[in-house]
């Protein structure tokens, strides 16, 4: 299957399930003037799935062959959990596309919300009727976007599974650049640690640095509200293994119980240490 055929297939999904997708995203439109919601999940294997609430935007993406220079179709290890503005991309071609699609379809200030899992990256892109619509929501009520993401995945889980099982791979499109091209500039961990130490947060840096990557993954999902069972499913681990990781973290951080562990994890997250 060619890439033209692959993206044409995605357009077909969006048109076929437009009513369901539109119903799920309608609260964002009615309450906050968010006019387009895109979803992308990419696995380390290159497998990916994609959904959009605006089929006409997906068709325009296809007609412009934007998938050939889209800087966000990359390996999950190149990302960190957080937010970024697509209009600030280093790719000139992609910046032009964002500008053109805004004028053509009235979708502005696309904001990417990123959540990194064990072997995948999950992205929601929110575009507004106006620039202010997205910026106000991001600055003052970003937690609402996270709440919506949970709702979206629950309501459209069947469709995400169906498109994910299609077996499309980004490696065929990106080649070696799938692994090496960083989509956006990132601050090095050493610089973050040096900054926090300068602010008197050396103890927090040292405690967070004692955790393994899997232990940090478990803490991030704990903060999201996941149970050990949910975390095990998401990280493709056994529930017993997740419980072992969390118990190990409690011992490393000298936490007396789950409430104290949650408090320490929240502090680490606020400092950018997770």
C-alpha positions as CSV (number, residue, x, y, z in Angstrom):
1,X,0.0,0.0,0.0
2,X,1.4,3.4,-1.0
3,X,1.4,6.4,1.3
4,X,-1.2,8.1,-0.8
5,X,-3.4,5.0,-0.3
6,X,-2.7,4.9,3.4
7,X,-3.8,8.5,4.0
8,X,-6.7,8.1,1.7
9,X,-7.8,5.2,4.0
10,X,-7.5,7.5,7.0
11,X,-9.8,10.0,5.3
12,X,-12.3,7.2,4.7
13,X,-12.3,6.4,8.4
14,X,-12.9,10.0,9.3
15,X,-15.8,10.3,6.9
16,X,-17.3,7.0,7.9
17,X,-17.2,7.7,11.6
18,X,-17.7,11.5,11.4
19,X,-20.9,11.5,13.5
20,X,-19.3,9.6,16.4
21,X,-16.1,11.7,16.4
22,X,-18.1,14.9,16.1
23,X,-20.3,13.9,19.0
24,X,-17.3,13.2,21.3
25,X,-15.6,16.5,20.4
26,X,-18.8,18.7,20.5
27,X,-18.4,19.7,24.2
28,X,-15.0,21.4,23.3
29,X,-16.7,23.2,20.4
30,X,-19.8,24.3,22.3
31,X,-18.0,25.4,25.5
32,X,-14.5,26.6,24.4
33,X,-14.7,27.1,20.6
34,X,-12.2,24.3,19.9
35,X,-13.1,23.5,16.3
36,X,-10.7,20.7,15.5
37,X,-9.2,17.8,17.5
38,X,-6.6,15.5,16.0
39,X,-5.3,12.4,17.7
40,X,-2.0,10.6,16.9
41,X,-0.4,7.6,18.6
42,X,2.9,6.4,17.4
43,X,4.7,3.2,18.6
44,X,8.5,2.6,18.7
45,X,7.8,-0.1,16.1
46,X,6.7,2.6,13.7
47,X,3.0,1.5,13.9
48,X,0.6,4.4,14.3
49,X,-3.0,5.5,14.3
50,X,-4.5,8.9,13.5
51,X,-8.0,10.5,13.9
52,X,-9.4,13.9,13.2
53,X,-12.7,15.6,13.9
54,X,-12.5,17.6,10.6
55,X,-12.3,15.3,7.6
56,X,-11.8,18.3,5.3
57,X,-8.6,19.2,7.2
58,X,-7.4,15.6,6.7
59,X,-8.2,15.8,3.0
60,X,-6.2,19.1,2.8
61,X,-3.3,17.5,4.7
62,X,-3.5,14.7,2.1
63,X,-3.7,17.0,-1.0
64,X,-0.7,18.9,0.2
65,X,1.2,15.7,0.9
66,X,2.1,17.2,4.3
67,X,2.9,13.7,5.6
68,X,6.1,13.8,3.6
69,X,7.5,16.7,5.8
70,X,5.4,16.5,8.9
71,X,8.0,16.8,11.7
72,X,5.8,15.1,14.3
73,X,5.7,11.6,12.7
74,X,8.7,10.6,14.6
75,X,10.0,8.0,17.1
76,X,8.5,8.2,20.6
77,X,11.8,8.6,22.3
78,X,12.2,12.0,20.7
79,X,9.4,13.4,22.8
80,X,8.7,14.3,26.4
81,X,5.3,14.7,28.1
82,X,4.0,18.2,27.9
83,X,2.5,20.9,25.6
84,X,3.9,22.6,22.5
85,X,2.6,25.0,19.8
86,X,2.8,23.5,16.3
87,X,3.3,27.0,14.8
88,X,6.7,27.1,16.4
89,X,7.9,24.1,14.5
90,X,11.4,24.3,13.0
91,X,10.1,23.0,9.7
92,X,9.4,25.9,7.3
93,X,7.2,23.8,5.1
94,X,5.2,22.7,8.1
95,X,4.8,26.3,9.4
96,X,3.5,27.3,5.9
97,X,1.0,24.4,6.0
98,X,-0.2,25.4,9.5
99,X,-0.7,29.0,8.2
100,X,-2.5,27.9,5.0
101,X,-4.8,25.4,6.7
102,X,-5.7,28.1,9.3
103,X,-6.8,30.5,6.5
104,X,-8.5,27.9,4.5
105,X,-10.5,26.0,7.2
106,X,-10.5,28.6,10.1
107,X,-8.5,26.5,12.5
108,X,-6.0,28.5,14.6
109,X,-3.2,28.1,17.1
110,X,-2.9,24.4,17.1
111,X,-1.7,23.2,20.5
112,X,-0.1,19.7,20.9
113,X,-0.6,17.9,24.2
114,X,1.8,15.0,24.5
115,X,1.8,12.0,26.8
116,X,4.7,9.6,26.6
117,X,4.1,5.9,27.4
118,X,6.5,3.0,27.7
119,X,6.6,2.2,24.0
120,X,4.5,4.9,22.4
121,X,3.8,8.6,22.2
122,X,0.3,9.9,22.3
123,X,-0.6,13.3,21.0
124,X,-3.8,15.4,21.0
125,X,-3.8,18.5,18.8
126,X,-6.4,21.2,19.7
127,X,-7.2,24.0,17.2
128,X,-9.5,26.9,17.9
129,X,-11.9,29.2,16.1
130,X,-9.7,32.0,17.2
131,X,-6.1,32.3,18.5
132,X,-7.4,33.3,21.9
133,X,-9.7,30.2,22.3
134,X,-6.8,27.7,22.6
135,X,-4.4,30.0,24.4
136,X,-6.8,30.8,27.2
137,X,-7.7,27.2,27.7
138,X,-4.1,26.2,27.8
139,X,-2.9,28.9,30.1
140,X,-5.8,28.7,32.7
141,X,-7.5,25.3,32.3
142,X,-5.0,22.8,30.8
143,X,-6.3,20.1,33.2
144,X,-9.6,20.2,31.3
145,X,-7.8,19.1,28.1
146,X,-6.3,16.2,30.0
147,X,-9.8,15.3,31.3
148,X,-11.1,15.4,27.7
149,X,-8.3,13.2,26.5
150,X,-9.4,10.4,29.0
151,X,-13.0,10.8,27.8
152,X,-12.0,10.8,24.1
153,X,-10.1,7.5,24.4
154,X,-12.9,5.9,26.3
155,X,-15.6,6.9,23.9
156,X,-13.6,6.2,20.7
157,X,-11.6,3.3,21.9
158,X,-13.2,1.0,19.3
159,X,-12.1,3.2,16.5
160,X,-8.6,3.8,17.8
161,X,-8.2,0.1,18.0
162,X,-9.6,-0.5,14.5
163,X,-7.3,2.1,12.9
164,X,-4.3,0.9,15.0
165,X,-4.8,-2.6,13.8
166,X,-4.5,-1.6,10.2
167,X,-0.7,-2.0,10.4
168,X,0.4,1.3,8.9
169,X,4.1,2.0,9.6
170,X,6.0,5.4,9.7
171,X,9.3,3.7,9.1
172,X,8.4,3.1,5.5
173,X,7.8,6.8,5.1
174,X,10.5,8.4,7.2
175,X,13.3,5.9,6.9
176,X,16.3,6.6,9.2
177,X,14.9,10.1,10.0
178,X,12.1,8.4,12.0
179,X,14.8,7.6,14.6
180,X,17.1,10.6,14.5
181,X,15.4,13.9,13.5
182,X,14.3,15.7,16.7
183,X,10.9,17.4,15.8
184,X,11.5,20.4,18.2
185,X,14.3,21.8,20.2
186,X,14.5,20.4,23.7
187,X,16.3,21.5,26.8
188,X,18.9,18.9,27.9
189,X,18.2,17.1,31.2
190,X,21.6,18.2,32.5
191,X,20.6,21.9,32.1
192,X,17.3,21.3,33.9
193,X,19.1,19.6,36.8
194,X,21.7,22.4,37.0
195,X,18.9,25.0,37.0
196,X,17.0,23.3,39.8
197,X,20.2,22.8,41.8
198,X,20.8,26.6,41.5
199,X,17.3,27.1,43.0
200,X,18.1,24.9,46.0
201,X,16.4,21.8,44.7
202,X,19.4,19.5,44.8
203,X,17.7,17.0,47.1
204,X,14.7,16.7,44.8
205,X,17.0,16.2,41.7
206,X,19.0,13.5,43.4
207,X,15.9,11.7,44.6
208,X,14.2,11.8,41.2
209,X,17.5,10.7,39.5
210,X,17.5,7.5,41.6
211,X,14.4,6.2,39.8
212,X,14.5,4.1,36.7
213,X,12.6,5.0,33.5
214,X,9.9,2.4,34.2
215,X,9.5,3.6,37.8
216,X,9.0,7.2,36.4
217,X,6.5,5.8,33.9
218,X,4.5,4.2,36.8
219,X,4.6,7.5,38.7
220,X,3.3,9.5,35.8
221,X,0.4,7.1,35.3
222,X,-0.3,7.2,39.1
223,X,-0.6,10.9,38.9
224,X,-3.0,10.5,36.0
225,X,-5.2,8.5,38.3
226,X,-4.5,5.0,36.9
227,X,-4.9,2.0,39.1
228,X,-2.1,-0.6,39.1
229,X,-4.2,-2.7,36.8
230,X,-4.7,0.1,34.3
231,X,-1.0,1.0,34.4
232,X,-0.1,-2.6,33.8
233,X,-2.4,-2.7,30.7
234,X,-1.0,0.6,29.3
235,X,2.7,-0.4,29.9
236,X,2.2,-4.0,28.8
237,X,3.3,-5.3,32.2
238,X,1.7,-7.5,34.8
239,X,-0.1,-5.9,37.6
240,X,2.2,-7.5,40.1
241,X,5.2,-6.0,38.3
242,X,3.7,-2.5,38.5
243,X,3.0,-3.0,42.2
244,X,6.6,-4.1,42.6
245,X,7.8,-0.9,40.9
246,X,5.6,1.4,43.0
247,X,6.7,-0.4,46.2
248,X,10.3,0.0,45.1
249,X,9.7,3.7,44.5
250,X,8.2,4.1,47.9
251,X,11.3,2.6,49.5
252,X,13.7,4.7,47.4
253,X,11.9,7.9,48.3
254,X,11.1,6.9,51.9
255,X,7.4,7.4,51.5
256,X,5.2,5.9,54.2
257,X,2.2,5.2,51.9
258,X,0.4,5.9,48.7
259,X,-0.7,9.4,49.7
260,X,2.8,10.5,50.5
261,X,4.1,8.9,47.3
262,X,1.5,10.8,45.3
263,X,2.6,14.0,46.9
264,X,6.2,13.5,46.1
265,X,5.4,12.4,42.5
266,X,3.3,15.6,42.1
267,X,6.3,17.7,43.3
268,X,8.7,15.9,40.9
269,X,6.2,16.5,38.0
270,X,5.9,20.2,38.8
271,X,9.7,20.5,38.7
272,X,9.9,18.7,35.4
273,X,11.6,15.7,36.8
274,X,9.3,13.0,35.5
